[in-house]
């Protein structure tokens, strides 16, 4: 049996954390070996980079999109080497909250050209790709209302808000880029409507995920 690499993507507030928690509980109930991680922040280095990347910059300096992209890839390179590949080699199901498609969506929406995105992906990842990517698709106007509610509940100690504060036009570009990725790679990437109740979204995700696990030899029923 080989491992399976699953990534969960989506705009801010699309419900990724909720669905990943539900998936973790479901896989645990089935007795399947699973590892859950996130980007940025899946390693010790990644946690340092996460604080840098997701919190508003104290200096007020606006980063150029290429610098931001390189920092995300520093996190990703360490993450793949130290956590993702070893877990897959051990035959585990690896579920990651955001991966390379987020760079294509977010840093692409910030202005990084497609050639740079492709060249860096090939340099760092080669032909390494998720077996399945599930994109939670949602109108940013609705998803950002969820974000505002969440941030208010978490209070001033929660600082991972840098992307939340981007203009609505940016969030719309991110969503459009995710939709384009799904349209171009339908075998790997599945677009899942995320406006519905959490139970319905979880069911839709599992309908895509279960066959992928079965093909790898995992018993899911």
GROMACS elastic network, one bead per residue, 0.5 to 0.9 nm:
[ bonds ]
;  ai    aj funct       b0    kb
    1    91     6  0.60602   500
    1    92     6  0.89254   500
    1   216     6  0.64795   500
    1   217     6  0.59948   500
    1   218     6  0.78679   500
    2    88     6  0.68034   500
    2    89     6  0.69047   500
    2    90     6  0.76389   500
    2    92     6  0.73656   500
    2    93     6  0.88151   500
    2   216     6  0.63415   500
    2   217     6  0.78567   500
    3    87     6  0.73426   500
    3    89     6  0.63961   500
    3    90     6  0.68925   500
    3    93     6  0.53690   500
    3    94     6  0.73398   500
    3   213     6  0.89692   500
    3   216     6  0.72677   500
    4    88     6  0.64449   500
    4    91     6  0.75418   500
    4    92     6  0.65802   500
    4    94     6  0.60894   500
    4    95     6  0.83988   500
    4   130     6  0.78860   500
    4   131     6  0.63149   500
    4   132     6  0.83271   500
    4   212     6  0.80188   500
    4   213     6  0.69911   500
    4   216     6  0.69761   500
    5    84     6  0.80474   500
    5    88     6  0.71711   500
    5    92     6  0.85186   500
    5    93     6  0.61467   500
    5    95     6  0.62435   500
    5    96     6  0.79660   500
    5   129     6  0.80148   500
    5   131     6  0.52331   500
    5   132     6  0.67477   500
    5   133     6  0.86167   500
    6    93     6  0.74919   500
    6    94     6  0.59815   500
    6    96     6  0.63845   500
    6    97     6  0.88795   500
    6   130     6  0.56626   500
    6   131     6  0.60219   500
    6   132     6  0.50413   500
    6   133     6  0.57943   500
    6   134     6  0.77432   500
    6   209     6  0.83420   500
    7    94     6  0.81834   500
    7    95     6  0.56178   500
    7    97     6  0.60096   500
    7    98     6  0.61188   500
    7    99     6  0.65443   500
    7   101     6  0.89951   500
    7   130     6  0.64654   500
    7   131     6  0.83108   500
    7   132     6  0.65043   500
    7   134     6  0.63000   500
    7   135     6  0.83931   500
    8    16     6  0.67577   500
    8    19     6  0.89542   500
    8    20     6  0.78928   500
    8    95     6  0.74221   500
    8    96     6  0.62833   500
    8    97     6  0.50902   500
    8    98     6  0.56897   500
    8    99     6  0.79391   500
    8   132     6  0.87374   500
    8   133     6  0.58785   500
    8   135     6  0.59350   500
    8   136     6  0.75104   500
    9    14     6  0.87311   500
    9    16     6  0.70877   500
    9    96     6  0.88869   500
    9    97     6  0.65867   500
    9    98     6  0.52354   500
    9    99     6  0.76398   500
    9   101     6  0.74789   500
    9   102     6  0.68578   500
    9   133     6  0.71894   500
    9   134     6  0.60954   500
    9   136     6  0.61158   500
    9   137     6  0.86389   500
    9   178     6  0.83184   500
   10    13     6  0.80837   500
   10    14     6  0.59362   500
   10    15     6  0.81799   500
   10    16     6  0.71256   500
   10    98     6  0.80680   500
   10   102     6  0.79609   500
   10   134     6  0.83134   500
   10   135     6  0.51469   500
   10   137     6  0.60591   500
   10   138     6  0.77939   500
   10   174     6  0.86504   500
   10   175     6  0.74552   500
   10   178     6  0.73728   500
   11    14     6  0.56279   500
   11    15     6  0.88457   500
   11    16     6  0.89423   500
   11   135     6  0.86605   500
   11   136     6  0.74487   500
   11   137     6  0.72183   500
   11   138     6  0.71124   500
   11   139     6  0.84381   500
   11   140     6  0.68994   500
   11   143     6  0.74401   500
   11   144     6  0.87986   500
   11   171     6  0.71040   500
   11   172     6  0.88188   500
   11   174     6  0.68685   500
   11   175     6  0.61966   500
   11   178     6  0.84916   500
   12    15     6  0.81221   500
   12    16     6  0.86927   500
   12   140     6  0.74875   500
   12   143     6  0.64006   500
   12   144     6  0.66008   500
   12   146     6  0.87182   500
   12   147     6  0.69387   500
   12   163     6  0.79736   500
   12   164     6  0.69227   500
   12   171     6  0.80262   500
   13    16     6  0.75155   500
   13    17     6  0.89250   500
   13   138     6  0.86109   500
   13   140     6  0.80597   500
   13   142     6  0.83278   500
   13   144     6  0.58535   500
   13   145     6  0.78643   500
   13   146     6  0.56104   500
   13   147     6  0.50980   500
   13   148     6  0.88227   500
   13   150     6  0.85846   500
   14    17     6  0.86593   500
   14   136     6  0.60030   500
   14   137     6  0.69171   500
   14   138     6  0.60940   500
   14   139     6  0.86487   500
   14   140     6  0.83029   500
   14   142     6  0.87257   500
   14   143     6  0.55437   500
   14   144     6  0.84542   500
   14   146     6  0.81023   500
   14   147     6  0.87489   500
   14   194     6  0.62358   500
   14   195     6  0.79275   500
   15    18     6  0.53853   500
   15    19     6  0.62619   500
   15    20     6  0.86117   500
   15   136     6  0.74097   500
   15   143     6  0.83358   500
   15   146     6  0.87713   500
   15   194     6  0.72100   500
   15   198     6  0.80619   500
   16    19     6  0.52229   500
   16    20     6  0.59791   500
   16    21     6  0.85363   500
   16    97     6  0.72053   500
   16   135     6  0.89569   500
   16   136     6  0.71764   500
   17    20     6  0.51756   500
   17    21     6  0.61788   500
   17    22     6  0.86747   500
   17    97     6  0.78210   500
   18    21     6  0.52877   500
   18    22     6  0.63661   500
   18    23     6  0.87101   500
   18   198     6  0.77418   500
   19    22     6  0.50296   500
   19    23     6  0.60774   500
   19    24     6  0.85392   500
   19   198     6  0.73655   500
   19   199     6  0.89387   500
   19   201     6  0.77429   500
   19   202     6  0.61969   500
   19   205     6  0.84876   500
   20    24     6  0.60699   500
   20    25     6  0.86450   500
   20    36     6  0.82584   500
   20    95     6  0.80618   500
   20    96     6  0.87253   500
   20    97     6  0.77078   500
   21    24     6  0.50628   500
   21    25     6  0.63567   500
   21    26     6  0.86792   500
   22    25     6  0.51728   500
   22    26     6  0.61858   500
   22    27     6  0.87000   500
   22   202     6  0.73118   500
   23    27     6  0.60917   500
   23    28     6  0.84055   500
   23   202     6  0.76728   500
   23   205     6  0.89177   500
   23   206     6  0.82332   500
   24    27     6  0.53254   500
   24    28     6  0.60837   500
   24    29     6  0.85797   500
   24    34     6  0.77061   500
   24    35     6  0.86520   500
   24    36     6  0.76261   500
   24    95     6  0.88283   500
   25    28     6  0.51152   500
   25    29     6  0.61338   500
   25    30     6  0.87215   500
   26    29     6  0.51076   500
   26    30     6  0.63854   500
   26    31     6  0.87634   500
   27    30     6  0.50353   500
   27    31     6  0.62696   500
   27    32     6  0.54814   500
   27    33     6  0.76910   500
   27    34     6  0.70989   500
   27   220     6  0.84360   500
   28    32     6  0.59771   500
   28    33     6  0.76321   500
   28    34     6  0.77480   500
   29    32     6  0.77799   500
   30   219     6  0.81717   500
   30   220     6  0.67617   500
   30   221     6  0.79425   500
   31    34     6  0.89671   500
   32    92     6  0.80665   500
   32    93     6  0.77874   500
   32   218     6  0.76368   500
   32   219     6  0.81126   500
   32   220     6  0.83437   500
   33    91     6  0.79419   500
   33    92     6  0.52413   500
   33    93     6  0.61318   500
   33    94     6  0.87555   500
   34    87     6  0.86459   500
   34    92     6  0.54315   500
   34    94     6  0.57721   500
   34    95     6  0.73814   500
   35    84     6  0.86172   500
   35    87     6  0.73117   500
   35    92     6  0.68880   500
   35    93     6  0.61407   500
   35    95     6  0.62046   500
   35    96     6  0.83538   500
   36    42     6  0.88969   500
   36    93     6  0.84417   500
   36    94     6  0.59968   500
   36    96     6  0.58375   500
   36    97     6  0.79486   500
   37    41     6  0.78616   500
   37    42     6  0.53957   500
   37    43     6  0.87798   500
   37    83     6  0.86143   500
   37    84     6  0.86354   500
   37    94     6  0.77314   500
   37    95     6  0.63580   500
   37    97     6  0.63070   500
   37    98     6  0.89821   500
   38    41     6  0.58794   500
   38    42     6  0.52344   500
   38    79     6  0.89523   500
   38    95     6  0.81860   500
   38    98     6  0.61513   500
   38    99     6  0.78842   500
   39    42     6  0.59781   500
   39    46     6  0.75485   500
   39    50     6  0.78225   500
   39    72     6  0.80710   500
   39    75     6  0.73248   500
   39    76     6  0.71005   500
   39    79     6  0.80863   500
   39    96     6  0.71920   500
   39    97     6  0.61669   500
   39    98     6  0.54469   500
   39    99     6  0.62266   500
   40    43     6  0.84533   500
   40    46     6  0.55796   500
   40    47     6  0.68984   500
   40    48     6  0.89889   500
   40    49     6  0.68579   500
   40    50     6  0.51207   500
   40    51     6  0.88776   500
   40    53     6  0.80897   500
   40    54     6  0.87121   500
   40    72     6  0.67572   500
   40    75     6  0.59849   500
   40    76     6  0.72513   500
   40    79     6  0.85495   500
   40    97     6  0.87637   500
   40    98     6  0.79170   500
   40    99     6  0.84573   500
   41    44     6  0.72275   500
   41    45     6  0.73941   500
   41    48     6  0.73396   500
   41    49     6  0.69473   500
   41    50     6  0.53755   500
   41    51     6  0.84672   500
   41    75     6  0.72115   500
   41    76     6  0.89998   500
   41    79     6  0.81971   500
   42    45     6  0.81566   500
   42    46     6  0.55782   500
   42    47     6  0.67134   500
   42    75     6  0.79927   500
   42    76     6  0.85689   500
   42    78     6  0.85930   500
   42    79     6  0.59139   500
   42    83     6  0.76166   500
   42    96     6  0.86856   500
   43    47     6  0.61456   500
   43    48     6  0.87561   500
   43    75     6  0.79427   500
   43    78     6  0.71722   500
   43    79     6  0.60138   500
   43    82     6  0.74901   500
   43    83     6  0.74997   500
   44    47     6  0.52748   500
   44    48     6  0.67462   500
   44    49     6  0.88757   500
   45    48     6  0.53041   500
   45    49     6  0.63391   500
   45    50     6  0.86405   500
   45    74     6  0.88409   500
   45    75     6  0.69330   500
   45    78     6  0.74826   500
   45    79     6  0.87224   500
   46    50     6  0.58955   500
   46    51     6  0.86598   500
   46    72     6  0.88715   500
   46    74     6  0.81535   500
   46    76     6  0.79632   500
   46    78     6  0.74746   500
   46    79     6  0.73106   500
   47    51     6  0.64397   500
   47    52     6  0.87597   500
   47    75     6  0.85804   500
   48    51     6  0.54477   500
   48    52     6  0.65919   500
   48    53     6  0.88313   500
   49    52     6  0.50009   500
   49    53     6  0.59562   500
   49    54     6  0.84668   500
   49    71     6  0.72813   500
   49    72     6  0.78884   500
   49    74     6  0.84383   500
   49    75     6  0.67235   500
   50    53     6  0.50576   500
   50    54     6  0.58046   500
   50    55     6  0.79945   500
   50    72     6  0.86548   500
   50    75     6  0.82761   500
   50   160     6  0.84413   500
   51    54     6  0.57734   500
   51    55     6  0.58861   500
   51   159     6  0.83436   500
   51   160     6  0.74152   500
   52    55     6  0.60328   500
   52    56     6  0.82398   500
   52    57     6  0.77085   500
   53    56     6  0.80357   500
   53    57     6  0.84353   500
   53    68     6  0.75777   500
   53    71     6  0.77676   500
   53    72     6  0.78897   500
   53   160     6  0.83622   500
   53   162     6  0.79099   500
   54    57     6  0.86966   500
   54   159     6  0.75166   500
   54   161     6  0.62111   500
   54   162     6  0.53066   500
   54   163     6  0.69915   500
   55    58     6  0.85349   500
   55   158     6  0.89077   500
   55   159     6  0.52391   500
   55   161     6  0.57917   500
   55   162     6  0.52560   500
   55   163     6  0.85484   500
   56    59     6  0.87885   500
   56    60     6  0.78066   500
   56   159     6  0.73282   500
   56   160     6  0.75240   500
   56   161     6  0.66947   500
   56   163     6  0.85445   500
   57    60     6  0.53655   500
   57    61     6  0.67304   500
   57    62     6  0.79571   500
   57   162     6  0.80527   500
   58    61     6  0.79513   500
   59    62     6  0.87193   500
   63    66     6  0.82791   500
   63    67     6  0.66052   500
   63    68     6  0.65535   500
   64    67     6  0.55352   500
   64    68     6  0.65690   500
   64    69     6  0.88947   500
   64   110     6  0.87727   500
   65    68     6  0.50959   500
   65    69     6  0.61461   500
   65    70     6  0.87312   500
   65   107     6  0.61727   500
   65   108     6  0.83703   500
   65   110     6  0.60098   500
   65   111     6  0.64291   500
   65   112     6  0.59957   500
   66    69     6  0.50319   500
   66    70     6  0.62621   500
   66    71     6  0.87775   500
   66   107     6  0.78768   500
   66   111     6  0.85117   500
   66   112     6  0.62965   500
   66   116     6  0.85469   500
   67    70     6  0.52201   500
   67    71     6  0.64374   500
   67    72     6  0.88538   500
   68    71     6  0.52741   500
   68    72     6  0.64313   500
   68    73     6  0.87834   500
   68   107     6  0.75580   500
   69    72     6  0.51762   500
   69    73     6  0.62878   500
   69    74     6  0.87130   500
   69   103     6  0.68635   500
   69   107     6  0.62577   500
   69   112     6  0.81661   500
   69   117     6  0.84459   500
   70    73     6  0.50145   500
   70    74     6  0.61631   500
   70    75     6  0.87426   500
   70   120     6  0.84935   500
   71    75     6  0.64734   500
   71    76     6  0.86565   500
   72    75     6  0.52090   500
   72    76     6  0.62233   500
   72    77     6  0.87318   500
   72   103     6  0.76203   500
   73    77     6  0.58805   500
   73    78     6  0.84613   500
   73   100     6  0.84846   500
   73   103     6  0.85593   500
   73   120     6  0.81795   500
   73   121     6  0.84299   500
   73   124     6  0.76779   500
   74    77     6  0.53160   500
   74    78     6  0.64697   500
   74    79     6  0.85876   500
   75    78     6  0.54456   500
   75    79     6  0.60820   500
   75    80     6  0.87354   500
   76    80     6  0.60458   500
   76    81     6  0.84933   500
   76    99     6  0.75415   500
   76   100     6  0.80497   500
   76   124     6  0.85112   500
   76   125     6  0.89591   500
   77    80     6  0.53861   500
   77    81     6  0.62456   500
   77    82     6  0.85653   500
   77   124     6  0.65324   500
   77   125     6  0.77322   500
   78    81     6  0.52338   500
   78    82     6  0.58660   500
   78    83     6  0.79856   500
   79    82     6  0.54295   500
   79    83     6  0.54889   500
   79    84     6  0.62958   500
   79    85     6  0.85567   500
   80    83     6  0.57348   500
   80    85     6  0.56252   500
   80    86     6  0.82754   500
   80   125     6  0.85102   500
   81    84     6  0.65916   500
   81    85     6  0.59490   500
   81    86     6  0.73578   500
   82    85     6  0.70612   500
   82    86     6  0.67247   500
   82    87     6  0.88916   500
   83    86     6  0.56264   500
   83    87     6  0.61049   500
   83    88     6  0.86727   500
   84    87     6  0.53434   500
   84    88     6  0.62408   500
   84    89     6  0.86528   500
   84    94     6  0.67697   500
   84    96     6  0.87396   500
   85    88     6  0.51187   500
   85    89     6  0.60628   500
   85    90     6  0.85799   500
   86    89     6  0.50581   500
   86    90     6  0.62374   500
   86    91     6  0.88782   500
   87    90     6  0.50327   500
   87    91     6  0.66049   500
   87    92     6  0.55620   500
   87    93     6  0.76529   500
   87    94     6  0.68744   500
   88    91     6  0.51033   500
   88    92     6  0.52585   500
   88    93     6  0.68383   500
   88    94     6  0.67831   500
   89    92     6  0.74404   500
   93   213     6  0.82573   500
   96    99     6  0.69289   500
   98   101     6  0.72755   500
   98   102     6  0.59412   500
   98   103     6  0.88053   500
   99   102     6  0.57084   500
   99   103     6  0.73110   500
   99   130     6  0.86721   500
  100   103     6  0.52877   500
  100   104     6  0.66286   500
  100   105     6  0.88381   500
  100   121     6  0.75852   500
  100   129     6  0.84845   500
  101   105     6  0.61495   500
  101   106     6  0.84859   500
  101   133     6  0.86637   500
  101   178     6  0.75043   500
  101   181     6  0.77200   500
  102   106     6  0.56827   500
  102   107     6  0.77040   500
  102   108     6  0.89209   500
  102   174     6  0.86102   500
  102   178     6  0.80318   500
  103   106     6  0.52820   500
  103   107     6  0.51579   500
  103   108     6  0.67830   500
  103   117     6  0.77181   500
  104   107     6  0.59609   500
  104   108     6  0.51235   500
  104   109     6  0.78507   500
  104   112     6  0.85854   500
  104   114     6  0.80146   500
  104   117     6  0.65051   500
  104   118     6  0.86252   500
  104   174     6  0.87554   500
  104   177     6  0.74362   500
  104   178     6  0.81070   500
  104   181     6  0.84881   500
  105   108     6  0.52428   500
  105   109     6  0.58850   500
  105   110     6  0.86337   500
  105   173     6  0.77828   500
  105   174     6  0.50135   500
  105   175     6  0.74404   500
  105   176     6  0.81075   500
  105   177     6  0.50886   500
  105   178     6  0.58094   500
  105   181     6  0.84077   500
  106   109     6  0.50118   500
  106   110     6  0.62706   500
  106   111     6  0.88885   500
  106   170     6  0.84338   500
  106   171     6  0.84318   500
  106   173     6  0.82287   500
  106   174     6  0.55697   500
  106   175     6  0.89695   500
  106   177     6  0.82186   500
  107   111     6  0.64549   500
  107   112     6  0.57789   500
  107   113     6  0.88164   500
  107   117     6  0.84332   500
  107   174     6  0.86914   500
  108   111     6  0.52525   500
  108   113     6  0.64410   500
  108   114     6  0.71315   500
  108   117     6  0.75750   500
  108   173     6  0.87015   500
  108   174     6  0.79207   500
  108   177     6  0.78826   500
  109   112     6  0.73102   500
  109   170     6  0.64132   500
  109   171     6  0.82060   500
  109   172     6  0.88900   500
  109   173     6  0.55990   500
  109   174     6  0.56691   500
  109   177     6  0.74805   500
  110   170     6  0.74142   500
  110   173     6  0.88032   500
  110   174     6  0.88308   500
  112   115     6  0.84571   500
  112   116     6  0.67677   500
  112   117     6  0.69301   500
  113   116     6  0.55706   500
  113   117     6  0.64935   500
  113   118     6  0.88581   500
  114   117     6  0.50531   500
  114   118     6  0.61060   500
  114   119     6  0.85278   500
  115   118     6  0.52075   500
  115   119     6  0.60486   500
  115   120     6  0.85765   500
  116   119     6  0.51405   500
  116   120     6  0.60714   500
  116   121     6  0.84332   500
  117   120     6  0.54850   500
  117   121     6  0.61776   500
  117   122     6  0.87132   500
  118   121     6  0.51515   500
  118   122     6  0.61828   500
  118   123     6  0.85615   500
  119   122     6  0.52182   500
  119   123     6  0.60748   500
  119   124     6  0.86811   500
  120   124     6  0.60907   500
  120   125     6  0.81013   500
  121   124     6  0.54238   500
  121   125     6  0.54714   500
  121   126     6  0.67956   500
  121   127     6  0.88114   500
  122   125     6  0.53580   500
  122   127     6  0.69582   500
  122   128     6  0.87527   500
  123   126     6  0.59116   500
  125   128     6  0.52994   500
  125   129     6  0.77147   500
  126   129     6  0.85109   500
  129   132     6  0.85191   500
  129   188     6  0.89680   500
  130   133     6  0.64108   500
  130   188     6  0.75814   500
  131   188     6  0.63306   500
  131   189     6  0.88454   500
  131   212     6  0.77491   500
  132   187     6  0.81407   500
  132   189     6  0.60248   500
  132   190     6  0.77314   500
  132   208     6  0.84940   500
  132   209     6  0.76086   500
  132   212     6  0.73527   500
  133   182     6  0.88454   500
  133   188     6  0.60300   500
  133   190     6  0.62606   500
  133   191     6  0.85801   500
  134   188     6  0.85663   500
  134   189     6  0.59534   500
  134   190     6  0.50352   500
  134   191     6  0.61336   500
  134   192     6  0.68014   500
  134   205     6  0.71731   500
  134   208     6  0.81475   500
  134   209     6  0.85318   500
  135   178     6  0.73200   500
  135   179     6  0.84264   500
  135   182     6  0.79284   500
  135   189     6  0.72201   500
  135   190     6  0.61314   500
  135   192     6  0.58686   500
  135   193     6  0.83583   500
  135   194     6  0.88920   500
  136   190     6  0.87157   500
  136   191     6  0.62799   500
  136   192     6  0.50051   500
  136   193     6  0.59185   500
  136   194     6  0.52994   500
  136   195     6  0.88667   500
  136   201     6  0.85686   500
  136   205     6  0.89522   500
  137   175     6  0.73158   500
  137   178     6  0.81897   500
  137   179     6  0.79280   500
  137   191     6  0.62479   500
  137   192     6  0.56987   500
  137   194     6  0.53970   500
  137   195     6  0.78274   500
  138   141     6  0.85212   500
  138   142     6  0.72448   500
  138   143     6  0.64700   500
  138   175     6  0.77097   500
  138   192     6  0.87619   500
  138   193     6  0.63391   500
  138   194     6  0.54789   500
  138   195     6  0.60031   500
  139   142     6  0.55663   500
  139   143     6  0.62705   500
  139   144     6  0.86528   500
  139   171     6  0.89838   500
  139   172     6  0.77790   500
  139   175     6  0.77241   500
  139   194     6  0.89401   500
  139   195     6  0.81224   500
  140   144     6  0.56790   500
  140   145     6  0.83577   500
  140   168     6  0.73318   500
  140   171     6  0.61093   500
  140   172     6  0.63607   500
  140   175     6  0.75452   500
  141   144     6  0.55172   500
  141   145     6  0.66271   500
  141   168     6  0.75503   500
  141   171     6  0.87515   500
  141   172     6  0.87712   500
  142   145     6  0.53680   500
  142   146     6  0.68233   500
  142   195     6  0.81861   500
  143   146     6  0.51663   500
  143   147     6  0.64293   500
  143   148     6  0.89150   500
  143   195     6  0.84615   500
  144   148     6  0.61752   500
  144   149     6  0.86000   500
  144   164     6  0.74571   500
  144   168     6  0.89628   500
  145   148     6  0.51445   500
  145   149     6  0.63858   500
  145   150     6  0.86725   500
  146   149     6  0.51951   500
  146   150     6  0.61612   500
  146   151     6  0.86262   500
  147   150     6  0.50578   500
  147   151     6  0.60353   500
  147   152     6  0.85053   500
  147   164     6  0.73936   500
  148   151     6  0.52323   500
  148   152     6  0.61481   500
  148   153     6  0.86324   500
  148   164     6  0.84853   500
  149   152     6  0.52698   500
  149   153     6  0.62859   500
  149   154     6  0.87794   500
  150   153     6  0.51595   500
  150   154     6  0.62429   500
  150   155     6  0.87259   500
  151   154     6  0.51069   500
  151   155     6  0.62155   500
  151   156     6  0.82537   500
  151   158     6  0.70551   500
  151   159     6  0.88381   500
  151   161     6  0.81040   500
  152   155     6  0.52622   500
  152   156     6  0.80097   500
  154   157     6  0.70664   500
  154   158     6  0.59127   500
  155   158     6  0.59642   500
  155   159     6  0.89095   500
  156   159     6  0.70844   500
  158   161     6  0.77213   500
  159   162     6  0.79007   500
  160   163     6  0.80419   500
  160   164     6  0.83440   500
  161   164     6  0.50605   500
  161   165     6  0.66134   500
  162   165     6  0.57359   500
  162   166     6  0.73531   500
  163   166     6  0.54321   500
  163   171     6  0.87897   500
  164   167     6  0.84905   500
  164   171     6  0.87653   500
  165   168     6  0.87839   500
  166   169     6  0.81925   500
  166   170     6  0.63295   500
  166   171     6  0.71948   500
  167   170     6  0.54000   500
  167   171     6  0.68373   500
  167   172     6  0.89468   500
  168   171     6  0.51515   500
  168   172     6  0.62124   500
  168   173     6  0.86792   500
  169   172     6  0.50970   500
  169   173     6  0.62833   500
  169   174     6  0.87493   500
  170   173     6  0.51069   500
  170   174     6  0.63155   500
  170   175     6  0.87943   500
  171   175     6  0.63056   500
  171   176     6  0.86604   500
  172   175     6  0.51373   500
  172   176     6  0.61989   500
  172   177     6  0.86193   500
  173   176     6  0.50381   500
  173   177     6  0.61102   500
  173   178     6  0.86472   500
  174   177     6  0.51621   500
  174   178     6  0.63154   500
  174   179     6  0.87072   500
  175   178     6  0.51535   500
  175   179     6  0.62699   500
  175   180     6  0.87057   500
  176   179     6  0.50280   500
  176   180     6  0.62087   500
  176   181     6  0.87041   500
  177   181     6  0.62342   500
  177   182     6  0.86864   500
  178   181     6  0.51023   500
  178   182     6  0.63303   500
  178   183     6  0.86983   500
  178   191     6  0.85217   500
  179   182     6  0.51374   500
  179   183     6  0.62129   500
  179   184     6  0.87008   500
  179   191     6  0.73074   500
  180   183     6  0.50110   500
  180   184     6  0.61398   500
  180   185     6  0.86074   500
  181   184     6  0.52097   500
  181   185     6  0.61174   500
  181   186     6  0.83221   500
  181   189     6  0.74325   500
  182   185     6  0.53164   500
  182   186     6  0.56078   500
  182   187     6  0.87337   500
  182   188     6  0.80413   500
  182   189     6  0.50812   500
  182   190     6  0.61117   500
  182   191     6  0.62655   500
  183   186     6  0.57801   500
  183   189     6  0.80959   500
  183   190     6  0.87732   500
  183   191     6  0.87283   500
  184   187     6  0.89737   500
  184   189     6  0.85882   500
  185   188     6  0.57366   500
  185   189     6  0.57386   500
  185   190     6  0.85307   500
  186   189     6  0.51910   500
  186   190     6  0.64216   500
  186   191     6  0.88005   500
  187   190     6  0.77088   500
  190   205     6  0.88251   500
  190   208     6  0.75386   500
  192   201     6  0.73917   500
  192   204     6  0.68915   500
  192   205     6  0.69612   500
  193   196     6  0.71179   500
  193   201     6  0.71914   500
  193   204     6  0.84987   500
  194   197     6  0.79010   500
  194   198     6  0.79904   500
  194   200     6  0.87541   500
  194   201     6  0.60456   500
  195   198     6  0.85624   500
  195   201     6  0.81355   500
  196   199     6  0.81395   500
  196   200     6  0.62085   500
  196   201     6  0.62438   500
  197   200     6  0.54326   500
  197   201     6  0.64121   500
  197   202     6  0.87578   500
  198   201     6  0.51061   500
  198   202     6  0.60853   500
  198   203     6  0.86409   500
  199   202     6  0.50964   500
  199   203     6  0.62588   500
  199   204     6  0.87278   500
  200   203     6  0.51241   500
  200   204     6  0.62870   500
  200   205     6  0.87040   500
  201   204     6  0.50892   500
  201   205     6  0.62014   500
  201   206     6  0.86548   500
  202   205     6  0.51288   500
  202   206     6  0.62041   500
  202   207     6  0.87122   500
  203   206     6  0.51686   500
  203   207     6  0.62981   500
  204   207     6  0.52249   500
  204   208     6  0.68897   500
  204   209     6  0.88763   500
  205   208     6  0.54659   500
  205   209     6  0.61725   500
  205   210     6  0.86226   500
  206   210     6  0.55969   500
  206   211     6  0.86136   500
  207   210     6  0.58278   500
  207   211     6  0.72894   500
  208   211     6  0.63151   500
  208   212     6  0.70177   500
  209   212     6  0.52607   500
  209   213     6  0.63761   500
  209   214     6  0.87415   500
  210   213     6  0.52208   500
  210   214     6  0.61711   500
  210   215     6  0.87159   500
  210   218     6  0.89206   500
  210   220     6  0.65111   500
  210   221     6  0.88730   500
  211   215     6  0.61414   500
  211   216     6  0.87206   500
  211   220     6  0.87123   500
  212   215     6  0.52976   500
  212   216     6  0.66432   500
  212   218     6  0.89404   500
  213   216     6  0.51955   500
  213   217     6  0.65274   500
  213   218     6  0.53671   500
  213   219     6  0.76224   500
  213   220     6  0.73109   500
  214   217     6  0.50439   500
  214   218     6  0.50358   500
  214   219     6  0.62571   500
  214   220     6  0.67864   500
  215   218     6  0.74281   500
